[in-house]
Amino acid sequence: MSLTARLVLTVALTALFSVSLTGYLSYRAAGERVPRAFGVMGGPRGQGAGAQAAEERASMAAASRALLGELQRATFQAAGLALLLAVVVGGGVAFGTTRPMARLADVTRRYGDGERGLRAPTAGPSEIADLGRVFNDTANRLQAEEDQRRRFTTDIAHELRTPLTVLKSELEAVQDGLMEADPETVAQLLQQVDLLARLVGDLRLLTLAEAGELTLHRQRIDLAAVVGGGARGFGSRAGEAGVRIAVETQPVSAFADGDRLNQVVNALLDNALHHAPRSSEIRITLTERAPHAVIEVLDEGPGIPPEHLSHVFRRLYRTDDARVRQAGGSGLGLAIVAAIVALHDGTVEAANRPTGGARFTVSLPLAGA
C-alpha cells in the first residue's frame, strides 16, 4: 500500500473512530438521562389522574424514544460527514506530503543515473524541504569536487606534456642530426627529466598528505633550528638572485615531524624567492603566540592579487604561470605546505603586506598544547 493511501486511511479511520466514540457516549448518556428527565414531569392530580398519568407517561416515553432516534440518526450523519471530510482533507494532506517526496525520489534516481545537473525541489513540509536542501548541498559539493578533479587532470596533463614535448623535440633533433649530443644538450635533457621527476614526486607527496596517509615521525623539535636551517639552505640561491634573507626566531618547541616542517619552510622560501625583486629582503620569523608557534615568511615582491588570495593553496594554481614554470616550479609547493600543516593540526594563511609584498603565516600547536 502506498504512503498516500496509508495516510488517507489513517486520517479517515481516526475521524470515524472519534465521531463514533463521541456519538456512542452521547447516545448512552442521553439514553439514561432523557427518559428520567421526561419521567419527572408532573401530571394532573385528582380523580382520574391514574389513567391520565399513564397516558402521559406513554406519550413521554414515545417522545423520549423519538428524541433518542433523532440523536442516533444525527450521530450516524455526523460520522458519515466526518468520514467524507477526513477522506478529502486527509487526501489533500497526504498528496501535499508525498508529492515532494516523490519528486525528491525521482531526482535522486535520475541523479544516480548520471544527470548531475539535477537539483531537488525545496518546497513542501519543512522536513522534506530540509531534506531537499541537504541533497542539493551534497550535490553541489560533489559537483565542485568533480570540477576540481577535472581541472586537476587537465592541469597535470599540461604539466607533463610541456617537458615531454621538449624532450621529444630535442631527442628527435639529435636523432636527425640537427643537434649534437654534447654535454650541453644532455644537460638540457636532464633538466627536463628532473622537472618530470620533481613533479611526480610532489604529486605523490601531495596525494598521500591529502589522503591522510603520509607518515609523520613526531617528536619534540626546536622550531628555531628548523627555520634557521631552511634559511641557511637558501643562502646561496638568494645571494645569486641578489636577495637577502633575514631570520628572527625565538626558542619555540613543537611536537612535530622536523623533516616535513623543513619541507614547509623550504617551499615558502622558494615561493618568496621566485617573487622577490633584486636587492630586496625576505624575512622569516618564528614567534610564540600561545597556544601556537607562528612562522611568517614575508617578501617585498608584487604581492598577491586579491582575486587570487583564496586560491594560492590549490594544486597547480599559479598567479604568474610562465615565470614559475620557467623557474622550474611544479605549482604544487603551496598545496603541499597546506597539506603538511593540516596534518600537524595547524593552519596556513596568505595575505598582502600593507607596505607591499606577500605574507605567509603558519600556525602550529606548541609542544604539549
Secondary structure as GFF3:
##gff-version 3
##sequence-region A 1 369
A	DSSP	alpha_helix	3	39	.	.	.	ID=ss1
A	DSSP	alpha_helix	49	112	.	.	.	ID=ss2
A	DSSP	alpha_helix	126	175	.	.	.	ID=ss3
A	DSSP	alpha_helix	183	210	.	.	.	ID=ss4
A	DSSP	beta_strand	219	222	.	.	.	ID=ss5
A	DSSP	alpha_helix	223	233	.	.	.	ID=ss6
A	DSSP	alpha_helix	235	240	.	.	.	ID=ss7
A	DSSP	beta_strand	244	248	.	.	.	ID=ss8
A	DSSP	beta_strand	253	256	.	.	.	ID=ss9
A	DSSP	alpha_helix	258	275	.	.	.	ID=ss10
A	DSSP	beta_strand	281	289	.	.	.	ID=ss11
A	DSSP	beta_strand	292	298	.	.	.	ID=ss12
A	DSSP	three_ten_helix	306	311	.	.	.	ID=ss13
A	DSSP	alpha_helix	321	326	.	.	.	ID=ss14
A	DSSP	alpha_helix	333	343	.	.	.	ID=ss15
A	DSSP	beta_strand	347	352	.	.	.	ID=ss16
A	DSSP	beta_strand	358	365	.	.	.	ID=ss17
###
